[in-house]
Amino acid sequence: MAARNASLALLVALSAAGVAHAQAEAAKAADDCEAAVTESVKRVRGKNAQDVQYVKAKRSIAPSAEDETSLRGEGRYRAAGGRIVPFTYGCAINTKTGATSGVVFRELVATAEEKPFQPDLTHVSVADCDSAAVASLKRQNPRAGHIVVDGESRQLRPAPDERIALEGRGAFERAPGMNSAPFTYRCELEPRSGRIVSVHTSG
């Protein structure tokens, strides 16, 4: 009887160890997947993506093929101006090698229920902000040339002290003959006077 109880205890211990090992392997695979997603986010968004984080409770793992497991989840990163951008992600994990593949992420847009930001632009000049951003970039890069602002990238956001923030992107040559490099800019303006309070460029 004692021998039988000892055998049962051993089987239970081995089973628990097996479960713990499987859980540890799944957690490592998920971490590897999220590391690959982080690389993809930073490669696509560049310096605009900072402090990439994941919601561990939102992880979902399911078999997708004979030797593959699919992992899906949610995360977020901090963009220019401190804006938080949520996203969903997914990737395939090879259960034999632990390698990840098929990494994808999709940024979540604001829901229709959210009230859009519609500031009074009567006294605000977008062109003045663009010019100030170009001048700021020239101060940081004295040899810069062929600076182009992408008008379609402009976005308006609320800023502290009831100001308006105008953010955008562009491209420039750091020096004549060099390949174009991307840059971002952000102006804060007083809506009543149209005065530009601050200008920040990064590139």
Residue pairs with C-beta under 8 A, 6 or more apart in sequence:
26 61
28 98
29 61
29 69
29 71
29 93
29 95
29 98
29 100
30 59
30 61
30 71
30 73
32 93
32 98
32 100
33 71
33 91
33 93
33 100
33 103
34 54
34 73
34 75
34 89
36 91
36 100
36 103
37 52
37 54
37 75
37 89
37 91
37 103
37 105
38 52
40 103
40 104
40 105
41 49
41 52
41 77
41 87
41 105
42 49
42 52
45 77
45 79
46 182
47 184
47 202
48 79
48 80
48 184
49 77
49 78
49 79
49 85
50 77
50 78
50 79
51 77
51 78
52 75
52 76
52 77
53 75
53 76
53 77
54 73
54 74
54 75
55 73
55 74
55 75
55 76
58 73
58 74
59 71
59 72
59 73
60 71
60 72
60 73
61 69
61 70
61 71
62 69
62 70
63 69
63 70
64 70
64 92
65 92
67 94
67 95
67 96
68 92
68 93
68 94
68 95
69 92
69 93
69 95
70 90
70 91
70 92
70 93
71 90
71 91
71 92
71 93
72 88
72 89
72 90
73 88
73 89
73 90
74 86
74 87
74 88
74 89
75 86
75 87
75 88
75 89
75 105
76 84
76 85
76 86
76 87
77 84
77 85
77 87
78 84
78 85
79 85
80 167
80 184
80 186
80 202
81 157
81 165
81 167
81 186
83 157
85 107
85 108
86 107
86 108
87 105
87 106
87 107
87 108
88 105
88 106
88 108
89 103
89 104
89 105
89 106
90 102
90 103
90 104
90 105
91 100
91 101
91 102
91 103
91 104
92 100
92 101
92 102
93 99
93 100
94 100
94 101
110 116
117 156
117 157
117 158
119 156
119 158
119 164
119 191
120 191
121 156
121 164
121 191
123 191
123 192
123 193
123 194
124 164
124 166
124 189
124 191
124 194
125 194
126 154
126 166
128 194
128 196
129 166
129 185
129 187
129 189
129 196
129 199
130 149
130 168
132 187
132 196
132 199
133 149
133 168
133 170
133 185
133 187
133 199
133 201
134 147
134 149
135 199
136 185
136 199
136 200
136 201
137 144
137 147
137 172
137 183
137 185
137 201
137 203
138 144
138 147
140 201
141 172
141 174
141 203
143 174
143 175
143 176
144 172
144 173
144 174
144 175
145 172
145 173
145 175
145 176
146 172
146 173
146 180
147 170
147 171
147 172
147 173
148 170
148 171
148 172
148 180
149 168
149 169
149 170
149 185
150 168
150 169
150 170
150 171
151 168
153 168
153 169
153 170
154 166
154 167
154 168
155 166
155 167
155 168
156 164
156 165
156 166
157 164
157 165
157 166
157 167
158 164
158 165
159 165
159 188
162 191
163 188
163 189
163 190
163 191
163 197
164 188
164 189
164 191
165 186
165 187
165 188
165 189
166 186
166 187
166 189
167 184
167 185
167 186
168 184
168 185
169 182
169 183
169 184
169 185
170 182
170 183
170 184
170 185
171 180
171 181
171 182
171 183
172 180
172 181
172 183
172 203
173 179
173 180
173 181
174 181
181 203
182 203
183 201
183 202
183 203
184 201
184 202
184 203
185 199
185 200
185 201
185 202
186 199
186 200
186 201
187 196
187 198
187 199
188 196
188 197
188 198
189 195
189 196
189 197
190 197
